[in-house]
Amino acid sequence: MPVERAEVTVTTPDGKMSAFLCKPAVSDRLPAVLLLMEGFGLTGHIRDVAVRIAEEGYLVMTPNLYYREGNDTVFGYDRVEAAMATMYRLDFGEPIERDLKAAIAFLKARPDVDPERIGVTGFCLGGGLTFLAACRFSSDITAAAPFYGMVLDEWLDAAKDITVPMMLFFGGRDPFIGRDRIEQIETRLQTLGKAYTLKLYPEANHGFFCHERESYHPVAATDAWQELTCFFRSNLQE
């Protein structure tokens, strides 16, 4: 399916947030996916993932969440310290919530988007923020699928407000998100009676989905892609 690509700008209360947008070359109103970037920024890999999702029949937008930092906000996978320093300068309180709210509102306002069918997914930093989006904006989205996202304690507390189905992906050898934390997340969702599926790949590390990283795990990545596309298809297209 041919995919159209464009650079767009999302207006937030804190300034202009650039974003990459892609969509199938069709005239129908489409379900949309908000794709949230890794800690390495709006990389070529994340743009490629956006195109792959668009090829499945979605309008996809992935914003540059580092827009407050200026222009030098994309890091090679060998620049871990620089990427993490930039990530930790983000304010994970109201400012990032305003960014997510603005991005969702941008999608819902587009005439080529069905505002009742919006999914959210993301990797690493974006995985955690996908969880946050489910907590804060369940009334505005339809489904959420975080990949190896670090979930803050306050977000785990806020999980009571999640009303959308979730699919969560983790690696069993992730040095940043241990098995104990994954069990805490699952126990919390179970206790609250939330609709979720959690996929744990025992041999996979953090970043297992990205073929440009040393931690790439092709078996886990292939299965996760199949699970993600099935999850979105059942929640956004059927």
NORVEN-V59023 format. One record per pair of residues at least 24 apart in sequence whose C-alpha atoms are under 8 Angstrom apart, sorted by the first residue. I is the first residue (numbers start at 0). J is the second residue. D is the distance in whole Angstrom. If there is no record, write none. Layout:
# NORVEN-V59023
I|J|D  I|J|D
This chain:
# NORVEN-V59023
0|24|8  0|54|6  1|54|7  2|50|7  2|53|7  2|54|7  9|101|7  9|102|6  9|105|7  10|101|7  11|97|7  11|98|6  11|101|6  12|97|7  13|94|8  14|67|8  15|66|7  16|62|7  16|63|6  16|64|7  16|66|6  17|62|6  17|63|6  17|66|7  18|60|7  18|61|6  18|62|4  18|63|6  19|46|7  19|60|6  19|61|5  19|62|6  20|49|8  20|58|7  20|59|6  20|60|4  20|61|7  21|49|7  21|50|6  21|53|6  21|58|6  21|59|5  21|60|7  22|50|8  22|53|5  22|54|8  22|56|8  22|57|6  22|58|4  22|59|6  23|53|6  23|54|6  23|56|6  23|57|7  23|58|7  26|111|7  27|111|7  28|110|7  28|111|4  28|112|5  28|113|6  29|56|7  29|57|6  29|58|6  29|111|6  29|112|5  29|113|6  30|56|8  30|57|5  30|58|6  30|112|6  30|113|5  30|114|8  30|115|8  30|116|5  30|117|6  30|118|8  30|235|6  30|236|7  31|57|5  31|58|5  31|59|6  31|60|8  31|106|7  31|112|6  31|113|7  31|114|8  31|116|6  31|117|5  31|118|6  32|57|7  32|58|6  32|59|5  32|60|7  32|117|6  32|118|5  32|119|5  32|120|7  33|59|6  33|60|5  33|61|6  33|102|8  33|103|7  33|117|7  33|118|6  33|119|5  33|120|6  34|59|7  34|60|6  34|61|5  34|62|8  34|119|6  34|120|5  34|121|5  34|125|8  35|61|6  35|62|7  35|119|8  35|120|6  35|121|4  35|122|7  35|124|8  35|125|4  35|126|7  35|128|7  35|129|7  36|61|7  36|62|7  36|63|7  36|64|8  36|121|6  36|122|6  36|123|8  36|124|7  36|125|5  37|121|7  37|122|5  37|123|5  37|124|5  37|125|5  37|126|8  38|82|6  38|83|6  38|85|8  38|86|6  38|123|6  38|124|5  38|125|7  39|72|8  39|73|6  39|74|5  39|75|7  39|76|7  39|79|8  39|82|5  39|83|8  40|64|8  40|65|7  40|72|6  40|73|5  40|74|6  40|82|8  41|72|8  41|73|6  42|73|6  42|74|7  44|209|7  44|211|8  52|228|8  55|228|8  58|112|7  60|106|8  62|102|8  64|98|8  65|89|8  76|211|8  76|212|7  86|124|8  96|132|8  96|135|8  99|132|7  100|136|8  103|139|7  103|140|8  115|139|8  115|140|7  115|141|7  116|140|7  116|141|6  116|235|5  116|236|8  117|141|5  117|142|7  117|235|7  118|142|5  118|143|6  118|144|8  118|231|7  118|235|7  119|143|5  119|144|6  119|145|8  120|144|5  120|145|5  120|146|7  121|145|5  121|146|6  122|146|5  122|147|6  122|148|7  122|206|8  123|147|5  123|148|5  123|149|7  123|205|8  123|206|7  124|148|6  124|149|7  127|151|8  130|154|8  133|158|8  133|160|8  133|161|6  133|162|8  133|163|7  134|158|5  134|159|7  134|160|5  134|161|5  135|160|7  135|161|8  137|161|6  137|162|6  137|163|6  138|162|8  141|234|7  141|235|7  142|231|7  142|234|7  142|235|8  144|168|8  144|227|7  147|176|7  147|205|7  147|206|7  148|176|8  149|175|8  149|176|6  155|184|7  155|187|7  158|187|8  158|188|7  159|191|6  161|193|7  162|193|7  162|194|8  163|194|7  164|193|7  164|194|5  164|195|6  165|194|6  165|195|5  165|196|6  166|195|6  166|196|5  166|197|6  166|198|8  166|227|8  166|230|7  167|195|8  167|196|6  167|197|5  167|198|6  168|197|6  168|198|5  168|199|6  168|200|8  168|223|7  169|197|8  169|198|6  169|199|5  169|200|6  169|203|8  169|205|8  170|199|6  170|200|5  170|201|6  170|202|7  170|203|4  170|204|5  170|205|6  170|207|7  171|199|6  171|200|6  171|201|4  171|202|6  171|203|6  171|204|7  172|201|7  172|202|6  172|203|6  172|204|5  172|205|7  173|203|7  173|204|4  173|205|5  174|204|7  174|205|7  175|205|7
